[in-house]
Amino acid sequence: MALSNMNLPAALADWSKPLEEEIEQRLQLIEPISLASAIQAACQGGKRIRPLISLWFASAVKIRRQEALSLACLTEWLHNAFLIHDDIQDGDAWRRDQPSLWKSHGTATALNSADWLLSAVYREISHLSIEDSVRARLLDAVSDVHRRTVEGQQHDLSGRADPDFNLQRYEALVRSKTGRYLALGMVCVAIVRGYSENVIDALWRVGDQLGPAFQIQDDLLDLTPGKGRGGESGNDIREGKPSILYAHAMQSAQITNSERLRLVEIMELPREQTTEQHIEECLELFGKCESLEFARLEADQRSQSGREIFLSIAELSTEVHEDFDSICSFMTERKR
Protein backbone atom coordinates (compact mmCIF):
# COMPACT_ATOMS: atom_id res chain seq x y z
CA MET A 1 0.00 0.00 0.00
CA ALA A 2 1.07 3.60 -0.53
CA LEU A 3 2.13 5.65 2.45
CA SER A 4 -0.92 6.94 4.30
CA ASN A 5 0.69 9.36 6.71
CA MET A 6 2.24 11.88 4.41
CA ASN A 7 -0.40 14.60 4.79
CA LEU A 8 -0.93 14.75 1.06
CA PRO A 9 -2.53 17.94 -0.27
CA ALA A 10 -6.24 17.48 -0.93
CA ALA A 11 -5.74 17.65 -4.70
CA LEU A 12 -3.69 14.42 -4.52
CA ALA A 13 -5.23 12.73 -1.49
CA ASP A 14 -8.61 12.49 -3.22
CA TRP A 15 -7.05 10.14 -5.79
CA SER A 16 -5.03 7.97 -3.43
CA LYS A 17 -7.68 5.26 -2.90
CA PRO A 18 -8.83 4.95 -6.56
CA LEU A 19 -5.19 4.69 -7.65
CA GLU A 20 -4.41 2.05 -5.05
CA GLU A 21 -7.42 -0.03 -6.05
CA GLU A 22 -6.50 0.17 -9.74
CA ILE A 23 -2.90 -0.85 -9.12
CA GLU A 24 -3.87 -3.79 -6.92
CA GLN A 25 -6.43 -5.01 -9.47
CA ARG A 26 -3.97 -4.88 -12.35
CA LEU A 27 -1.19 -6.63 -10.46
CA GLN A 28 -3.44 -9.58 -9.59
CA LEU A 29 -3.52 -10.64 -13.24
CA ILE A 30 0.22 -11.40 -13.55
CA GLU A 31 1.50 -14.92 -14.15
CA PRO A 32 3.36 -16.93 -12.99
CA ILE A 33 2.68 -16.45 -9.30
CA SER A 34 6.37 -16.05 -8.46
CA LEU A 35 6.59 -13.08 -10.82
CA ALA A 36 3.31 -11.62 -9.55
CA SER A 37 4.55 -11.85 -5.96
CA ALA A 38 7.75 -10.01 -6.81
CA ILE A 39 6.06 -7.24 -8.79
CA GLN A 40 3.44 -6.74 -6.09
CA ALA A 41 6.25 -6.39 -3.52
CA ALA A 42 8.07 -3.88 -5.74
CA CYS A 43 4.94 -1.77 -6.09
CA GLN A 44 4.07 -1.65 -2.38
CA GLY A 45 4.53 1.56 -0.43
CA GLY A 46 6.08 4.68 -1.82
CA LYS A 47 4.71 8.18 -2.25
CA ARG A 48 3.10 7.60 -5.67
CA ILE A 49 3.56 11.31 -6.33
CA ARG A 50 3.89 10.93 -10.10
CA PRO A 51 0.70 8.92 -10.75
CA LEU A 52 -1.26 11.03 -8.26
CA ILE A 53 -0.22 14.22 -10.05
CA SER A 54 -1.21 12.59 -13.32
CA LEU A 55 -4.65 11.65 -11.99
CA TRP A 56 -5.24 15.06 -10.43
CA PHE A 57 -4.29 16.83 -13.67
CA ALA A 58 -6.39 14.47 -15.80
CA SER A 59 -9.41 15.15 -13.63
CA ALA A 60 -8.78 18.88 -13.71
CA VAL A 61 -8.75 19.00 -17.54
CA LYS A 62 -11.63 16.50 -17.97
CA ILE A 63 -9.89 13.39 -19.25
CA ARG A 64 -12.02 10.23 -19.12
CA ARG A 65 -11.46 8.24 -15.93
CA GLN A 66 -10.19 5.03 -17.53
CA GLU A 67 -7.74 6.90 -19.73
CA ALA A 68 -6.60 8.87 -16.68
CA LEU A 69 -5.97 5.67 -14.72
CA SER A 70 -3.99 4.14 -17.59
CA LEU A 71 -1.77 7.20 -17.85
CA ALA A 72 -1.26 7.24 -14.09
CA CYS A 73 -0.39 3.54 -14.03
CA LEU A 74 2.20 3.85 -16.77
CA THR A 75 4.06 6.44 -14.70
CA GLU A 76 3.97 4.12 -11.68
CA TRP A 77 5.20 1.12 -13.70
CA LEU A 78 8.07 3.16 -15.12
CA HIS A 79 9.03 4.52 -11.70
CA ASN A 80 9.11 1.12 -9.99
CA ALA A 81 11.02 -0.49 -12.85
CA PHE A 82 13.75 2.10 -12.51
CA LEU A 83 13.84 1.74 -8.72
CA ILE A 84 14.44 -2.00 -9.07
CA HIS A 85 17.31 -1.36 -11.49
CA ASP A 86 18.72 1.39 -9.26
CA ASP A 87 18.76 -0.83 -6.18
CA ILE A 88 20.62 -3.58 -8.04
CA GLN A 89 23.16 -1.13 -9.46
CA ASP A 90 23.63 0.59 -6.08
CA GLY A 91 23.70 -2.62 -4.05
CA ASP A 92 21.04 -0.96 -1.91
CA ALA A 93 19.49 -3.53 0.42
CA TRP A 94 16.51 -1.42 1.57
CA ARG A 95 13.63 0.29 -0.19
CA ARG A 96 10.61 1.84 1.58
CA ASP A 97 11.57 0.28 4.92
CA GLN A 98 11.57 -3.20 3.34
CA PRO A 99 14.33 -5.35 1.80
CA SER A 100 14.97 -4.32 -1.81
CA LEU A 101 13.49 -6.69 -4.38
CA TRP A 102 16.83 -8.20 -5.36
CA LYS A 103 17.42 -9.02 -1.67
CA SER A 104 13.97 -10.50 -1.03
CA HIS A 105 13.37 -12.31 -4.34
CA GLY A 106 16.83 -12.60 -5.93
CA THR A 107 18.52 -10.57 -8.64
CA ALA A 108 17.20 -12.64 -11.54
CA THR A 109 13.55 -12.30 -10.49
CA ALA A 110 14.09 -8.61 -9.71
CA LEU A 111 15.39 -8.00 -13.24
CA ASN A 112 12.44 -9.93 -14.70
CA SER A 113 10.06 -7.82 -12.62
CA ALA A 114 11.59 -4.59 -13.87
CA ASP A 115 11.41 -5.81 -17.46
CA TRP A 116 7.74 -6.78 -17.02
CA LEU A 117 6.94 -3.32 -15.62
CA LEU A 118 8.70 -1.62 -18.53
CA SER A 119 6.67 -3.70 -20.99
CA ALA A 120 3.52 -2.71 -19.08
CA VAL A 121 4.32 0.97 -19.65
CA TYR A 122 4.01 0.57 -23.41
CA ARG A 123 1.06 -1.83 -23.13
CA GLU A 124 -0.89 0.92 -21.35
CA ILE A 125 -0.34 3.16 -24.36
CA SER A 126 -1.29 0.46 -26.87
CA HIS A 127 -4.62 -0.19 -25.10
CA LEU A 128 -5.77 3.44 -24.94
CA SER A 129 -8.80 4.32 -27.09
CA ILE A 130 -7.16 7.23 -28.88
CA GLU A 131 -6.27 8.24 -32.41
CA ASP A 132 -3.03 6.84 -33.81
CA SER A 133 -1.54 10.33 -34.13
CA VAL A 134 -2.10 10.90 -30.40
CA ARG A 135 -0.68 7.47 -29.59
CA ALA A 136 2.44 8.31 -31.59
CA ARG A 137 2.95 11.50 -29.59
CA LEU A 138 2.54 9.56 -26.34
CA LEU A 139 5.05 6.95 -27.44
CA ASP A 140 7.54 9.65 -28.36
CA ALA A 141 7.14 11.39 -24.98
CA VAL A 142 7.38 8.20 -22.91
CA SER A 143 10.30 6.71 -24.84
CA ASP A 144 12.16 10.04 -24.60
CA VAL A 145 11.75 10.07 -20.81
CA HIS A 146 12.75 6.39 -20.68
CA ARG A 147 15.96 7.19 -22.55
CA ARG A 148 16.73 10.33 -20.53
CA THR A 149 16.25 8.53 -17.23
CA VAL A 150 18.71 5.81 -18.24
CA GLU A 151 21.18 8.51 -19.27
CA GLY A 152 20.65 10.23 -15.92
CA GLN A 153 21.37 7.01 -14.06
CA GLN A 154 24.61 6.64 -16.00
CA HIS A 155 25.53 10.23 -15.03
CA ASP A 156 24.87 9.11 -11.46
CA LEU A 157 27.08 6.02 -11.75
CA SER A 158 29.86 7.97 -13.48
CA GLY A 159 29.83 10.70 -10.84
CA ARG A 160 30.32 8.48 -7.82
CA ALA A 161 33.37 9.54 -5.79
CA ASP A 162 34.52 11.48 -8.88
CA PRO A 163 36.91 14.29 -7.82
CA ASP A 164 35.84 16.32 -10.85
CA PHE A 165 32.12 16.17 -10.11
CA ASN A 166 30.55 19.64 -9.92
CA LEU A 167 27.23 21.46 -9.98
CA GLN A 168 27.10 21.55 -13.78
CA ARG A 169 27.32 17.76 -13.91
CA TYR A 170 24.78 17.47 -11.10
CA GLU A 171 22.41 19.58 -13.18
CA ALA A 172 22.80 17.25 -16.17
CA LEU A 173 22.23 14.25 -13.90
CA VAL A 174 19.15 15.52 -12.14
CA ARG A 175 17.42 16.97 -15.19
CA SER A 176 17.85 13.69 -17.03
CA LYS A 177 17.00 11.40 -14.15
CA THR A 178 14.29 13.35 -12.36
CA GLY A 179 13.08 16.42 -14.27
CA ARG A 180 11.23 15.16 -17.32
CA TYR A 181 10.37 12.03 -15.39
CA LEU A 182 8.34 14.09 -12.90
CA ALA A 183 6.46 15.97 -15.63
CA LEU A 184 5.66 12.89 -17.72
CA GLY A 185 2.22 12.19 -16.23
CA MET A 186 1.01 15.75 -16.85
CA VAL A 187 2.50 15.78 -20.35
CA CYS A 188 0.73 12.51 -21.24
CA VAL A 189 -2.55 13.98 -20.03
CA ALA A 190 -1.95 17.16 -22.05
CA ILE A 191 -1.25 15.11 -25.19
CA VAL A 192 -4.46 13.09 -24.82
CA ARG A 193 -6.38 16.28 -24.06
CA GLY A 194 -5.10 17.81 -27.30
CA TYR A 195 -3.22 20.76 -25.86
CA SER A 196 -0.78 22.68 -28.05
CA GLU A 197 2.95 22.13 -28.20
CA ASN A 198 3.38 25.39 -26.28
CA VAL A 199 1.47 23.96 -23.31
CA ILE A 200 3.37 20.68 -23.48
CA ASP A 201 6.70 22.51 -23.65
CA ALA A 202 5.71 24.56 -20.60
CA LEU A 203 4.88 21.37 -18.68
CA TRP A 204 8.27 19.89 -19.57
CA ARG A 205 9.91 23.07 -18.29
CA VAL A 206 7.90 22.78 -15.08
CA GLY A 207 9.47 19.34 -14.66
CA ASP A 208 12.92 20.73 -15.41
CA GLN A 209 12.51 22.91 -12.30
CA LEU A 210 10.41 20.77 -9.97
CA GLY A 211 12.23 17.51 -10.67
CA PRO A 212 15.54 18.90 -9.42
CA ALA A 213 13.76 20.56 -6.47
CA PHE A 214 12.26 17.18 -5.57
CA GLN A 215 15.65 15.45 -5.88
CA ILE A 216 17.45 18.12 -3.85
CA GLN A 217 14.92 17.58 -1.09
CA ASP A 218 15.70 13.85 -1.30
CA ASP A 219 19.42 14.64 -1.03
CA LEU A 220 18.72 16.58 2.16
CA LEU A 221 16.34 13.97 3.57
CA ASP A 222 19.02 11.34 3.05
CA LEU A 223 20.81 12.89 6.03
CA THR A 224 17.87 11.94 8.28
CA PRO A 225 16.99 8.38 9.40
CA GLY A 226 13.39 8.60 8.15
CA LYS A 227 13.89 8.19 4.41
CA GLY A 228 12.99 4.52 4.44
CA ARG A 229 16.34 2.85 3.82
CA GLY A 230 16.85 0.62 6.79
CA GLY A 231 16.67 3.43 9.32
CA GLU A 232 20.14 4.68 8.36
CA SER A 233 21.06 8.25 7.50
CA GLY A 234 23.76 9.24 5.04
CA ASN A 235 23.08 6.45 2.55
CA ASP A 236 24.18 8.62 -0.38
CA ILE A 237 27.55 9.01 1.33
CA ARG A 238 27.75 5.26 2.04
CA GLU A 239 27.14 4.58 -1.66
CA GLY A 240 29.36 7.40 -2.94
CA LYS A 241 26.40 8.94 -4.76
CA PRO A 242 26.87 12.38 -6.33
CA SER A 243 24.37 14.52 -4.43
CA ILE A 244 24.07 18.29 -4.71
CA LEU A 245 25.91 18.50 -1.38
CA TYR A 246 28.88 16.61 -2.78
CA ALA A 247 28.86 18.66 -5.99
CA HIS A 248 28.75 21.96 -4.09
CA ALA A 249 31.48 20.95 -1.65
CA MET A 250 33.79 19.71 -4.40
CA GLN A 251 33.87 23.09 -6.11
CA SER A 252 33.74 25.18 -2.93
CA ALA A 253 36.63 27.46 -2.01
CA GLN A 254 35.80 26.98 1.67
CA ILE A 255 37.67 23.68 2.04
CA THR A 256 41.31 22.84 1.36
CA ASN A 257 42.58 20.45 -1.30
CA SER A 258 43.41 17.91 1.39
CA GLU A 259 39.85 18.15 2.76
CA ARG A 260 38.49 17.71 -0.74
CA LEU A 261 40.64 14.62 -1.23
CA ARG A 262 39.44 13.28 2.12
CA LEU A 263 35.84 13.70 1.00
CA VAL A 264 36.57 11.71 -2.16
CA GLU A 265 38.38 9.07 -0.10
CA ILE A 266 35.33 8.55 2.11
CA MET A 267 32.97 8.47 -0.86
CA GLU A 268 35.15 5.77 -2.47
CA LEU A 269 34.84 3.43 0.51
CA PRO A 270 32.67 0.32 0.10
CA ARG A 271 29.36 0.72 1.87
CA GLU A 272 30.16 -1.87 4.52
CA GLN A 273 33.38 -0.01 5.41
CA THR A 274 31.72 3.39 5.78
CA THR A 275 31.27 4.20 9.46
CA GLU A 276 29.21 6.75 11.34
CA GLN A 277 32.44 8.68 11.91
CA HIS A 278 32.93 8.89 8.15
CA ILE A 279 29.39 10.25 7.78
CA GLU A 280 30.11 12.86 10.44
CA GLU A 281 33.33 13.89 8.66
CA CYS A 282 31.41 14.51 5.45
CA LEU A 283 28.72 16.45 7.28
CA GLU A 284 31.36 18.65 8.85
CA LEU A 285 32.83 19.39 5.43
CA PHE A 286 29.36 20.08 3.99
CA GLY A 287 28.77 22.40 6.93
CA LYS A 288 32.05 24.22 6.36
CA CYS A 289 31.04 24.84 2.73
CA GLU A 290 27.46 25.79 3.72
CA SER A 291 26.32 23.15 1.26
CA LEU A 292 23.09 22.38 3.11
CA GLU A 293 22.05 26.02 3.06
CA PHE A 294 22.91 26.19 -0.63
CA ALA A 295 20.80 23.09 -1.34
CA ARG A 296 17.78 24.39 0.57
CA LEU A 297 17.93 27.69 -1.32
CA GLU A 298 18.23 25.88 -4.64
CA ALA A 299 15.22 23.71 -3.86
CA ASP A 300 13.13 26.76 -2.92
CA GLN A 301 14.15 28.73 -6.01
CA ARG A 302 13.51 25.86 -8.39
CA SER A 303 10.15 25.15 -6.81
CA GLN A 304 9.21 28.79 -7.25
CA SER A 305 10.36 28.76 -10.88
CA GLY A 306 8.26 25.66 -11.55
CA ARG A 307 5.23 27.34 -9.97
CA GLU A 308 5.69 30.45 -12.12
CA ILE A 309 5.94 28.46 -15.34
CA PHE A 310 2.80 26.51 -14.46
CA LEU A 311 0.93 29.72 -13.60
CA SER A 312 1.87 31.11 -17.03
CA ILE A 313 -0.19 28.39 -18.79
CA ALA A 314 -3.27 30.44 -19.62
CA GLU A 315 -5.27 27.41 -20.77
CA LEU A 316 -5.54 26.21 -17.16
CA SER A 317 -8.03 27.54 -14.63
CA THR A 318 -7.30 29.48 -11.46
CA GLU A 319 -8.41 26.47 -9.43
CA VAL A 320 -5.88 24.23 -11.19
CA HIS A 321 -3.16 26.83 -10.57
CA GLU A 322 -4.04 26.95 -6.86
CA ASP A 323 -4.06 23.16 -6.52
CA PHE A 324 -0.68 22.95 -8.19
CA ASP A 325 0.73 25.50 -5.77
CA SER A 326 -0.27 23.27 -2.85
CA ILE A 327 1.34 20.28 -4.56
CA CYS A 328 4.61 22.19 -5.01
CA SER A 329 4.62 23.16 -1.34
CA PHE A 330 4.15 19.55 -0.31
CA MET A 331 6.93 18.29 -2.56
CA THR A 332 9.56 20.72 -1.28
CA GLU A 333 8.51 20.77 2.38
CA ARG A 334 7.92 17.02 2.92
CA LYS A 335 9.85 15.25 5.67
CA ARG A 336 9.99 11.80 4.06
N, C-alpha and C positions, 0 to 999 in steps of 0.2 A: 504494500500500500504506500501511497505518497505520504510525505510528512504532513501531519495534521496540526502541528503546533507552531506554524511559522507566521501566524497572523497575516495571512495573505490579504492584500487589498480586495475590497468587495468585487471589483471588476473581474478578478481572477478566481476568487473563492467560490463564486456562483457556479463555476464550471468544473470545480474539482471533482465532485461526485459523478457527473455524467462522463467525464474523461476516464475516471477510474473504472467505471462499469464497462465502458467500451474496450479499454485495454484488457481487462480481465476476460471479457467474452472472446476477444480475438485470439488471445494466447491459449485458450482452452482447445483450440482446433488443431494445434501443432502435433505432428507425429514424426518420429516415435516418441514415446513417453519420456525417454531419457533426455531427448532434445527439448521437449516441452518443459520439463522440470528445470533445466538449465536456463532457458530463456525467461521463464517466469521469475526465477531468482534474480536474473540480471535486471529485470524491469521493476523489481520491488523497490519501494522507497524513492528517495530523490525529491527534488523540488518541483519537477515538471514545469518549470517556468516557460520553456519554449512552446510546448503544446497548449498550455493555458493561455498564453498571449495570443497564439493562433486562433483558439476558440473564441476568446473575447473579441478579437478584431473581426472575425468572420460574423459573429452575431451583430456587431456594431454596424457592419456594412451590408447586412441582410443576405448573407450566403446561406444556402439551404443547409439544414442541420447535418445531413449525412455527408455532404461534401465537406463541411467544416470539420467533422470528426475524422474523416480520412486524411485531410491536410494536417490536422493536429497529430494524428498517429504517426504519419510519416516523419515528422520532426522528432518524435519520441523514439522511433526505431533507429533513426540515424544517430541520435545522441547516445543511446545505450550501446550501439555497435562500436562507436568510437571509444566509449569508456572501457569496454572489454579489451579492445586493442591497446589502449593506453596503459591499463593495469598490467598487461603482459609485458609490454615494452619497458615499463618502469620497474617491474618486479614488485609492484605495490600489492601487499597482502590484504588490505582492507579497503572496502568501499561501502559508504553509507552505514557504518557501524557493523558491517557484516564481512566475513571473509570474501575477498574478490573471487570472481567466478572461476578463474584458473586455479585458485587454491581449493575451492569447494568442489569443483566438478572436473578438474584437470584441464591442462592447456589445450589438448586436442578438442574436447567438447566446447571449451570456451571459444576457440576459433570458429568452430562450426556454428555456434550460436550467433556470433557477430556476423558471419557470412549470411546466415538466414535473415537476420534483421536488416542487413543491407539490401537483400533481395526483396524484402517486404516493403521497403521504401518505394521502389520502382513499381511494385505490384499495386500499391495504393493509387499511383498515378494512372496505371493502365486500366483500372476499374472505375475511374471517375466518369460520370456521364457528362462529358464536355466535348466541344468541337476539337477536331484534330489540331487545329492551329493553336488553340489554347493549351492542349496537352504538350505540344512541342515546346511552347514557352516554359511550361512547368518543368519539363525534362531538362531544358537548358539551364534553368535556375538551380535546380536541385543538383545536377551533375557538376555545375560550376562550384557550388558550395562543398560538395563531396571532395572535389579535387583540391580546393583551397585549404580545407581542413587537414587533409593529408600533408599538404605542403607545410602548413603551420606546425603540425606535429614533428615534421623533420627539422624545421627551424628549432623547435624545442630540444630535440635530441642532439642537434649539432651545437647548441649553445650551452650544454651542460658542462660546468666547471671550465668554460672557455675564458681565458684571460682577456680576450679581445671583445667579449660580449659587452654591448652598450645599449643605450636607450633606442637608438635607431633600429637595431636588430630586434629589440623587444617589440617595437612597434610593428615590424614586419611579421613577427611571430603571432602577436595577439590579434592583429587584424585578420590574418589568414585563418587562425585556429578558432577564434571566438566571434569576431565582428559580424561577418556575413551570416555565419551560423545562427547567431541570435535573431537576425532579421528575417531568416528564411520563412518562418511560418506566416508572418505578415505579408511578405512578398508573394507567397503562393496564393494567399487569399486575394490580394490585389489583382493578380493575374486572372484568377477565375472570375472575379468581379468585373473585369474589363477596364480597369483603370489605365491611364496613359503611362507611357514610358517615363514621363516626368515624375509622376507619383511613385512609380516603382524605384526610380533612381533615388528619390528622396528617402524612401524606406531603407534602401541599402545604406545610404549615408547615415541614417539613424543608427543602424547596426554598427557601422564603422566607429561610432562614438560610444554607444552603450555597451557593445561587446567588450571593448577594452575596460570600460568602467567596471563592468561585472567581474572581469578577470582580475583587475587590480584589487577589488574587494576580496576576491578569493585569495590572492597573494597575502593580503593582510590577515585574513581569517586563519590562514595556515599557521600563524604564530599563536593561535589559541587552541586549546584541547578539544573544542566542540565542533570541529569540522567534519567529524564522522570517519576518521581514519585510524581506528584503533585507540582513540583517546590520547594520541600523541600530538604534540605541537611541533612545528618546525619540520614537517615532512618534506617540504620543498628543499630545505637545506640537506636533509638526510639523503635525498635522491639527486642532489646537485642540480636541481631544476633552475632554469634561468628566469627568475621572477623579476618584477620591476625593481625590487629592493636590491637584488644583486646587480642588475644593470646600472642603477643609479650609483651604487657604491663603487663599482668598478671604474667609472669615469669621474668620480668625485675628486676634487683637489684637497678634501678634508682628511684623507688618510694617506699614509706614506706608502712607498712602493713595497716595503717589506710587509706592511699590513695588508696590502692588496694581494700579495703573493700568499699570505697566510689564509686569506679568505678563499682563494682558489684551492689551496691545499686541503682545506676542510671540505669544500664542495666536491673534491675528487675522491674523498674517502668512500669506501663501500658503506652501504646503509648500516649494516650490522656493526661497523666499527665507529660510527658516528655517535658520540656520547652527548649527554646533556650539557657538559662543559663546552663542547664544540658549538652547540646551538647558542649557548650564552655568549661565546666569543663573537660569533657572527652578529648577534643582536647588538652587542656593544659597538661593533664596527658600523652597522646600519644606523645606530643612534648617533655616532660621531659624525656621520655624513648627513644626518637628518633625512634619511631615506624614507622613513615611515611618514613623516610630515609631507614630504614630496609626493608620496604615493596617494595619500588621502586627498591632497589638493588636486592631483591629476584626476582621480576618480570623480570628484565633485565637478570639476570643469568639464569633463567629458560627458557626464550625465546631463549637465546643463546644456551643452551643445546639442546633444541628442534630443532633448526636450524642444529646443528652439527649432530644430529642423522639422520635427513632427508637427509643431504648431504652425509651421509655414505651409502645410499641406491644406490648401483652401477647400479641397473637396470633402474634407472631414468635418464633422459637426463639433460644436463647442463641447458637448457632452463627451465625445470621444477624446478630444484634447484633454479634458479634465481627468478622465479615467487614466489616460496614459501618464499624466503627471504623477498620479498616485502610484502607478506601477514603477516608474523610474525611482521614486523615493524609496519604495520597498527594496528594489534591487541594490541600491547603493548604501542603504542603511541597515540591511539585514545583518544578523549576528551568527548566521549559520550557512 
